[in-house]
Amino acid sequence: ETGVTQSPTHLIKTRGQQVTLRCSSQSGHNTVSWYQQALGQGPQFIFQYYREEENGRGNFPPRFSGLQFPNYSSELNVNALELDDSALYLCASSSEGASNSGANVLTFGAGSRLTVL
Amino acid sequence: AQSVSQHNHHVILSEAASLELGCNYSYGGTVNLFWYVQYPGQHLQLLLKYFSGDPLVKGIKGFEAEFIKSKFSFNLRKPSVQWSDTAEYFCAVNAPYGNNRLAFGKGNQVVVIP
């Protein structure tokens, strides 16, 4: 069973640019969530995707957007990058789906570290 | 919305010492509770979880946590730590049927000195 894989592992962008981060979910998982972890902080929920649609969103502006594909993989897109977007972006998958009991454990990837200069 | 508080962000202790990390959450309803651990250079992984039943939960590597509903707490404990327990520990909570979004605390950076 493969885990959650994310790419790229590290990248550097400048203010105003756009970035796309990718995530392949664990085998058997149909739900993908994205989290932002700033330095010295815990992960913050960005949004979740299930059945290729956004299924819940945290307190992040619309320039943070995502996609989920039929194979359950996902992308996180951030437009008009700001310095404060520098963080580790974590993808997590689960088999939660629409039931949303919260009882399905998330499997996290290693993250994509974004630096905005 | 749920929020989670973890105190004593940096903890340094010697091998064989006991460890207790505090976690308090603010949410009035039923919650699911988790402790995740991130070892150096590795990804977040589940240490233990509480959904219902016995409030004393045992996890991997000798860790346990106790859910005290009246105190809105879910403290993590280990009686005798090892050098390999050096890691960052995160408490997290979600509300059932709330889109499975986890609210994390800021984490505890634990360093165990051999």
Contacts between the chains, C-beta under 8 A, distances in Angstrom:
chain1	res1	chain2	res2	distance
A	3	B	43	7.9
A	4	B	43	7.8
A	31	B	100	7.1
A	33	B	100	7.0
A	33	B	101	7.0
A	33	B	102	8.0
A	35	B	102	7.8
A	35	B	104	7.9
A	40	B	9	7.9
A	40	B	106	7.1
A	41	B	106	5.6
A	41	B	107	7.7
A	42	B	4	7.4
A	42	B	6	7.8
A	42	B	90	5.4
A	42	B	92	7.7
A	42	B	104	3.3
A	42	B	105	5.2
A	42	B	106	5.0
A	42	B	107	5.3
A	43	B	44	7.5
A	43	B	90	7.4
A	43	B	102	7.4
A	43	B	104	4.9
A	44	B	104	7.4
A	45	B	101	4.3
A	45	B	102	6.5
A	45	B	103	7.2
A	48	B	99	5.7
A	48	B	100	6.6
A	48	B	101	6.5
A	55	B	99	5.9
A	56	B	98	7.9
A	56	B	99	3.2
A	56	B	100	7.7
A	56	B	101	5.6
A	58	B	101	6.7
A	90	B	43	7.9
A	90	B	44	7.0
A	92	B	44	8.0
A	94	B	100	6.4
A	96	B	100	4.6
A	99	B	97	7.8
A	100	B	96	7.7
A	100	B	97	5.0
A	100	B	98	6.6
A	100	B	99	5.4
A	100	B	100	5.5
A	101	B	96	5.4
A	101	B	97	6.3
A	101	B	100	7.8
A	102	B	32	4.6
A	102	B	94	4.4
A	102	B	95	6.5
A	102	B	96	4.5
A	102	B	97	6.8
A	102	B	98	6.3
A	102	B	100	5.1
A	103	B	32	6.2
A	103	B	51	5.3
A	103	B	96	7.1
A	104	B	100	6.8
A	105	B	34	7.7
A	105	B	46	5.3
A	105	B	49	6.5
A	106	B	46	7.9
A	106	B	100	7.5
A	106	B	102	6.7
A	108	B	36	7.8
A	108	B	43	5.0
A	108	B	44	4.1
A	108	B	45	7.2
A	109	B	43	6.1
A	110	B	42	7.6
A	110	B	43	4.4
A	111	B	43	6.9
